[in-house]
């Protein structure tokens, strides 16, 4: 190898970068023991940007295109190097390439629930997850604050920082949205836009632009979800009296199919329930008594004579109920014969009958 060939290899005439993967964000062009000659060609492909750095100071930035390096195409570098009269040949400078392609399908999510203030439930702990997309918009800021002088800067090195930044801004985004939690499921797009607006200024400080932000799901922790389900169930029941009447109406066809036995039992149960409700209402609400009626007498003082109260005669309806019960019938579960409801054995086949 001649001396001329050796020297010529130290001068760079073509500068370009071909990405070899999807995760590389920044790449420093190898410049060790090499200098850039005047008139060298710089190729910046679509979805790339190039940055010249001279002695640690950021100089010119190039977007996609083919450039011939001289004082006209390197105005900032020319000023930094004090090339007032002539372009120095060769010159030394670091060249960094940046991938400006969108980094899509980046996942975000809350590792633990975050507490937000909801106008319906007060303080609520919420979990959420989704995806977002971003790209490098300002190589100077990105190189200064993130990638630095490293030869290669990968996506995995910044992804945790961006994800935690999103989670840290979610509480304010929810508060600013003014959307109740129960309505968030129907307004995920609006919620996503609020979170995007909250994180955009923070990302911009790193030279990054947020292209899209999607909220896939918002949910409550399991214990809070159970409480919400209970509340929803109570709201679905609505008026309890109407619900009880509906249940009774639904039971009528079933009771009628057993020739009065089940019907009578259900009717008795409903009557007992209504009666018990009346007793409880009278006991808990003395104010419901008729106007002018004295309150029920309290306990007699100690030592006072106790006046025996007359015993109320048994209701005539009790005998009628007992007679009706004796007259009720049922069917033998073995032979199907009609037998008295109180019978313990079938008169036709002698099979023992279960208690009803």
C-alpha positions in Angstrom: 0.0 0.0 0.0 1.5 3.4 -1.0 1.6 6.4 1.2 -0.8 8.2 -1.0 -3.4 5.4 -0.6 -2.9 5.4 3.1 -3.4 9.1 3.5 -6.5 9.1 1.2 -8.2 6.6 3.4 -8.0 9.0 6.3 -10.3 11.5 4.6 -14.0 10.9 4.6 -15.8 11.7 1.3 -19.2 10.0 1.8 -21.2 10.1 5.1 -24.4 8.1 5.4 -26.2 5.7 7.8 -28.3 2.7 7.0 -30.4 1.6 10.0 -29.8 -2.0 10.9 -32.7 -2.4 13.4 -35.9 -0.9 14.7 -34.7 0.0 18.1 -31.7 2.3 17.3 -32.5 5.9 18.0 -29.1 7.6 17.6 -25.9 6.5 15.9 -22.5 8.3 16.0 -20.6 8.0 12.6 -17.2 6.5 13.2 -14.6 9.3 13.0 -11.6 7.9 14.9 -8.3 9.0 13.2 -10.4 10.3 10.3 -11.3 13.8 9.0 -13.9 15.1 6.6 -12.6 16.5 3.3 -14.0 19.5 1.6 -16.8 18.7 -0.9 -17.7 15.5 1.0 -21.2 14.2 0.4 -23.7 13.8 3.2 -26.7 11.6 2.6 -29.6 11.8 5.0 -32.4 9.4 4.2 -36.1 9.8 4.8 -37.0 9.2 8.5 -33.5 10.4 9.5 -31.8 13.6 10.7 -28.1 14.4 11.0 -26.3 16.6 13.5 -22.8 18.0 13.4 -21.1 18.4 16.8 -17.8 20.4 17.0 -15.8 20.2 20.2 -18.9 19.3 22.2 -21.1 22.1 20.8 -24.0 21.3 18.5 -23.7 22.8 15.1 -25.7 22.2 11.9 -28.7 20.0 11.6 -29.7 18.3 8.3 -33.0 16.8 7.3 -33.5 14.3 4.5 -31.5 15.0 1.3 -28.0 15.0 -0.3 -25.6 17.7 0.7 -22.1 18.8 -0.4 -20.3 20.0 2.8 -18.9 23.5 2.5 -19.2 26.9 4.1 -22.6 27.4 2.6 -24.1 24.1 3.9 -22.4 24.3 7.2 -23.0 27.9 8.4 -23.1 27.2 12.1 -20.0 25.1 12.0 -18.2 27.7 9.9 -19.0 30.3 12.5 -17.8 28.0 15.3 -14.6 27.3 13.6 -14.0 30.9 12.5 -13.8 30.0 8.8 -14.3 33.6 7.8 -12.3 33.5 4.6 -12.0 29.9 3.5 -13.3 26.4 4.3 -10.6 24.4 6.0 -9.7 21.1 4.3 -9.9 18.7 5.9 -11.8 19.3 9.2 -12.7 17.4 12.2 -16.3 17.0 13.5 -18.6 14.4 15.0 -21.6 13.4 13.0 -24.7 11.9 14.7 -27.6 10.3 12.9 -31.1 10.1 14.5 -34.0 7.9 13.5 -37.1 10.1 13.2 -39.5 7.2 12.4 -42.5 6.8 14.6 -42.0 4.4 17.5 -45.4 2.8 17.4 -47.2 0.4 19.8 -45.3 1.6 22.8 -47.0 0.2 25.9 -47.9 2.2 29.0 -49.8 1.1 32.1 -50.2 1.7 35.8 -48.2 -0.8 37.9 -50.3 0.2 41.0 -53.6 2.1 41.1 -53.5 5.8 41.1 -55.8 7.9 43.2 -58.0 10.5 41.4 -60.8 12.7 42.6 -64.2 11.8 41.1 -67.3 14.0 41.4 -69.5 10.9 41.9 -67.4 8.7 44.2 -65.0 11.1 45.7 -61.4 9.6 45.9 -61.1 6.6 43.5 -58.2 4.4 42.7 -57.9 3.7 39.0 -55.8 1.4 36.9 -55.3 1.9 33.2 -53.2 0.8 30.2 -52.8 1.5 26.5 -50.4 2.4 23.7 -48.8 5.5 22.3 -46.5 6.6 19.5 -43.7 9.2 19.3 -40.7 10.3 17.3 -37.6 12.4 17.7 -38.4 16.0 16.6 -35.4 18.0 17.9 -32.0 16.2 17.5 -30.2 18.9 19.5 -32.3 18.5 22.6 -32.3 14.7 22.3 -28.5 14.6 21.9 -28.0 17.1 24.7 -30.3 15.5 27.3 -30.5 11.9 26.4 -28.1 10.2 23.9 -25.0 12.3 24.5 -21.8 11.2 22.9 -22.6 7.5 22.9 -22.0 5.5 19.8 -25.5 3.9 19.8 -28.5 4.9 21.8 -31.4 2.3 22.0 -35.1 2.6 22.5 -35.0 0.4 25.6 -32.9 3.0 27.4 -35.6 5.7 27.3 -38.8 3.7 27.3 -39.1 3.3 31.1 -38.6 7.1 31.5 -41.4 7.9 29.1 -43.8 5.3 30.6 -43.4 6.6 34.1 -43.8 10.2 32.9 -47.2 9.2 31.4 -48.3 7.6 34.7 -47.2 10.6 36.7 -49.3 13.0 34.6 -52.4 10.8 34.5 -53.9 12.2 37.8 -53.9 15.8 36.6 -55.2 14.7 33.2 -58.2 13.0 34.8 -58.9 16.0 37.0 -58.7 18.4 34.0 -61.0 16.2 31.9 -64.0 16.6 34.2 -65.3 13.2 33.1 -66.9 11.1 35.8 -65.4 7.6 36.2 -68.7 5.9 35.1 -68.6 7.9 31.8 -64.9 7.3 31.1 -65.5 4.0 29.3 -67.6 5.8 26.8 -65.1 8.7 26.4 -61.7 6.9 26.2 -60.7 9.0 23.2 -61.3 12.2 25.1 -59.4 10.9 28.1 -56.5 9.9 25.8 -56.4 13.3 24.3 -56.3 14.9 27.8 -53.4 12.6 28.8 -51.6 13.4 25.6 -51.9 17.1 26.2 -50.5 16.7 29.7 -47.4 14.7 28.6 -46.6 16.6 25.4 -44.7 19.5 27.1 -42.7 17.1 29.1 -41.7 15.0 26.1 -40.9 18.2 24.1 -38.2 19.1 26.7 -36.4 15.9 25.6 -36.8 16.6 21.9 -39.6 14.1 21.5 -43.1 14.7 19.9 -46.1 12.6 20.8 -47.9 11.4 17.7 -50.8 9.5 19.2 -52.1 8.3 22.6 -54.6 5.6 23.1 -56.3 4.5 26.4 -57.4 0.9 26.0 -58.9 0.3 29.4 -59.6 1.9 32.7 -60.7 -0.1 35.7 -61.0 -0.1 39.5 -59.2 -2.5 41.9 -61.1 -5.7 42.6 -62.4 -4.7 46.0 -63.7 -1.3 44.7 -65.2 -3.0 41.6 -67.3 -5.2 43.9 -68.7 -2.1 45.7 -69.5 -0.5 42.4 -71.3 -3.7 41.2 -73.4 -3.6 44.4 -74.3 0.0 43.8 -75.2 -0.7 40.2 -77.4 -3.7 41.4 -79.2 -1.5 43.8 -79.9 1.1 41.2 -81.2 -1.6 38.8 -83.7 -2.7 41.5 -85.1 0.8 41.8 -88.3 0.9 43.9 -88.1 -2.0 46.3 -91.9 -2.2 46.7 -92.4 -2.5 43.0 -89.7 -5.1 42.8 -91.4 -7.2 45.6 -94.7 -7.0 43.7 -93.0 -8.1 40.5 -91.4 -11.1 42.3 -94.8 -12.1 43.7 -96.4 -11.8 40.3 -93.7 -14.0 38.8 -94.4 -16.6 41.5 -98.1 -16.9 40.9 -98.0 -19.3 37.8 -95.6 -21.6 39.7 -97.8 -21.7 42.8 -101.0 -22.3 40.7 -99.4 -25.4 39.1 -99.5 -27.2 42.5 -103.3 -27.0 43.1 -103.2 -24.5 45.9 -100.6 -25.9 48.2 -97.7 -23.8 46.9 -100.0 -20.9 46.2 -101.2 -20.9 49.8 -97.7 -21.1 51.2 -96.5 -18.2 49.0 -99.5 -16.2 49.9 -99.0 -16.9 53.6 -95.3 -15.9 53.2 -96.2 -12.7 51.5 -98.8 -11.9 54.1 -96.3 -12.6 56.9 -93.8 -10.3 55.2 -96.3 -7.5 54.8 -97.3 -7.9 58.4 -93.8 -8.0 59.7 -93.0 -4.8 57.7 -96.0 -3.1 59.3 -94.8 -4.1 62.8 -91.3 -2.8 62.1 -92.6 0.5 60.7 -94.8 1.0 63.7 -91.9 0.2 66.1 -89.4 2.4 64.3 -91.6 5.3 63.4 -93.8 6.5 66.3 -94.4 9.7 64.3 -96.5 7.7 61.9 -99.3 7.4 64.5 -102.6 9.1 63.8 -102.8 12.7 64.9 -104.2 13.0 68.5 -103.4 9.5 69.4 -101.3 9.2 72.7 -98.0 7.4 72.5 -97.9 3.8 73.7 -97.5 3.6 77.5 -94.0 3.1 78.8 -92.9 0.6 81.4 -94.6 0.9 84.8 -92.4 2.4 87.6 -90.9 0.0 90.2 -93.3 -0.9 92.9 -96.4 0.2 91.0 -99.3 -2.3 90.8 -99.4 -4.2 87.6 -102.8 -4.1 85.9 -103.5 -7.4 84.1 -104.2 -6.8 80.5 -107.1 -8.7 78.9 -106.1 -11.5 76.7 -107.2 -10.9 73.1 -109.4 -13.7 71.9 -107.9 -15.9 69.2 -108.6 -14.7 65.7 -111.5 -16.6 64.1 -109.3 -16.8 61.0 -106.9 -19.2 62.8 -109.4 -22.0 62.8 -110.3 -21.4 59.2 -106.6 -21.5 58.3 -106.2 -24.8 60.1 -109.2 -26.3 58.4 -108.0 -25.1 55.0 -104.6 -26.7 55.7 -106.3 -30.1 56.6 -108.3 -29.9 53.4 -105.3 -29.3 51.1 -104.1 -32.1 49.0 -100.9 -33.2 47.2 -99.8 -35.9 44.8 -97.9 -39.0 45.7 -94.4 -38.8 44.2 -94.5 -42.5 43.5 -97.9 -43.4 42.0 -99.3 -39.9 41.5 -102.5 -40.4 43.5 -104.1 -37.5 45.2 -103.7 -37.7 49.0 -104.1 -35.2 51.9 -101.3 -32.8 52.2 -100.6 -33.8 55.9 -100.5 -37.6 55.0 -97.2 -39.3 55.7 -98.0 -42.4 53.6 -99.8 -42.9 50.3 -103.1 -44.7 50.8 -102.8 -46.3 47.3 -99.2 -47.6 47.2 -98.1 -47.1 50.9 -95.0 -45.1 49.9 -93.7 -42.8 52.6 -94.1 -39.2 51.7 -91.6 -36.4 52.3 -92.5 -33.7 54.7 -94.0 -30.6 53.0 
